[in-house]
Amino acid sequence: MGISTLKRKAVNGFFWSMLESILSQGQGMIFGIFLARMLSPGEFGLVGMITIFVSIAQVFVDSGLSQALIGKKECTKVDYSTIFWANIGIGIFAYGVIWLCAPMIADFYQKPELIQLTHLSALAILIGSATLIQQTILTKEVDFKTITKISTISTFISGVISLILAYYGYGVWSLVWRSLINQFLRTILMWRHNKWLPQWVFSKRVFTELFSFGSNILFISVIAVLYKSVYNFIIGKNYSNTVLGYYTNADQYSAIPSSTLTNITSRVSYPVLVEMQDDDHRLRTSISKLIKTVMYVSFIVMFGLAAIATPLFSVLFGEKWLPSVPIFQALCLAYAISPMHVINHNILKVKGRSDLFLKTELIKYILFTPLLILGILYGLQVLVAGIIFFYWMGFFINAMYSKQLIGFSIWMQVYNIIPILILMGLPAIGAWGLGFLSLSAFPLLLLQIVIYSGITLGLSLLFKVEALTEIFAIFRTKFTVNNMINTFKNT
């Protein structure tokens, strides 16, 4: 595949993936804002207390088997049916375990209401286990448009219902039903669109073959979910559910822009880089340009959100959520470097070194364990500081083998990042400094946005930032009447 074709493929993928993410995740964020204004931090904290258990169960239901199917070139009906029944069986088992453990979870947190909340929340695991193959088939067919339409519809309907429930005083139950209805609608729509039906067959050979590939992914996924969810576990046990509510809200809204960008980067860059996997020079050149563009966007968004956090939370969520602001700012600084994790992961995968992927992830989490212990001993501030250290040090660990594989050293990557970090950090500091002015929340928010945007754009033009030119080119190419008509017709 030629260079121009690859570039066009990358540009198309990045643009439409970005649009898809806005459609599917934007709604979730908007509904979340309304719910945050209607509900208390304590009610969000109650849901956060059971998140760790539901999240781990969901990882086991997948067991890395969907990734194994996606990675297999030709999948038979036996392959799909075997994994479908395996998912159903694991889902039933996982739900049963959580159902039985619900009283112990409630006793641990000393919150009796968690028993019924856990029983209902865990139903999403059972429902989701029946959807995994349908989503896998759509993914193998690269039918992201259908996935996005399904996600958008289910997010909208579940969001509206949750707002109605919250309005009529159902409190924390509106959050639980939102998640459950969302998963139920996704399942119905997936089955309605995809006419595949399972056969009454289960092949032990197929399961063993696919699980041998998926087990490494399962192992890393479980560790990642454990470490991600253990923050909730520690905060929920050592503090009140209100404090946990502050943390979960800060984490949710700092993670949305970061996860959107990292997902786009991962989904688009991997298949494009595979096309040039035998040409290390082209890989280095392409990855260098990718880093400059993606990190330019990441630093602008995440540093900007951290700078305007105080008036932003006050306007969107209300002053009752202001204790979330310092946590939100810290997490924005941590998640700003997340795209570099994905880019270096893709280098390992492109070169077929999943063993090194496993090794780097294990090193990261082993090093982070002492930070978790310090967080338990010395409080929430130390824990959040440890999260920042984990993400930034994790970048260096993930990049360890890039020089060995394609000659792209850690310092070459840092050289690409530092100028952008400085250039985008200065406007953020300036906008944050405006927070000391004696202005009410809304005028201050507008002033910070205008000043930050103006300085950022001015510095980018003054120093002729290459990433800005690339982004302008993408939007000039894509925002045409014909493109928009072709994209949304038949939806």
Buried (B, 14 or more C-beta within 10 A) or exposed (E): EEEEEBEEBBBBBBBBBBBBBEBBBBBBBBBBBBBBEBBBBBBBBBBBBBBBBBBBBBBBBBBBBBBBBEBBEEBEEBBBBBBBBBBBEBBBBBBEBBBEBBEEBBEBBEBEEBBEBBBBBBBBBBBBBBBBBBBBBBBBEEBBBBBBBBBBBBBBBBBBBBBEBBEEEBBBBBBBBBBBBBBBBBBBBBBEBBEEEBEEEBBEEBBEBBBEBBBBBBBBBBBBBBBBBBBBBBBBEBBEBBBBBBBBBBBBBBBBBBBBBBBBBBBBBBBBBEBBBEEBEBBBBBBBBBBBBBBBBBBBBBBBBBBBBBBBBBBBBBEBBBBBBBBBBBBBBBBBBBBBBBBBBBBBBBBEBBEBBBBBBBBBBEBBEEBBBBBBEEEBEBBBBBBBBBBBBBBBBBBBBBBEBBEBBBEBBBEBBEEBBEBBBBBBEBBBEBBEEEBEBEEBBBBBBEBBBEBBBEBBEEEEBBBBEBBEEBEEEBEEEEBEEEBEEEE
